[in-house]
């Protein structure tokens, strides 16, 4: 069976098998609402034919989509398959608003993209809407951590010449110690003409982060 929303099951060394549900296939807000049943039916068919993945992984949750409908899908998966774990990858900008944050409490794993905590160019480096306030986002992530009972991960992409500097690492480290996620992942962005960060910078990252009291996942 060909799927519109489901992608090929992939293996991740840290989290096992991941069955991705790509919400970017929804062309507009109403499409997600109209296709909730289709998404659930695709998941049922996949489970029947391919078995249970370690995680159903929700991706492509953007500002244009209806987060309440995402919560409905999460709740429906949990109702049908109570033991099925659900993971989701989200941009940090979504965490400034409690009405949005609460839609993701039902997940077992939430990974937040956070590339810098510096006030200057925060929105640009984190790909946030210009209108958002850095402090509101960072406080929102901390509040989410207080309420969320699942596994929380924070994920940083380093871009050569943009945020690959010691100040960024030190500031991120201090913030991570306030949030205390379950794990922190670091990688570097090499698309759109960006070169990999230097080996020297990679060593600096590992040196600065080595004493953090939670798991660090290096994906350089």
Secondary structure, DSSP 8 states (H G I E B T S, - for coil): ---SSB---EEETTTEEEEEEEGGG--SHHHHHHTHHHHHHHHHHHHHHH---SEEEEE---TTS-HHHHHHHHHHHHHH-TT-EEEEEEEGGGGG-HHHHGGGTT-SEEEEE-----STTHHHHTT--TTS-HHHHHHHHHHHHHH--SEEEEEEEE-TTTT-SHHHHHHHHHHHHHH--SEEEEEE---TT-----HHHHHHHHHHHTT-SSEEEE--
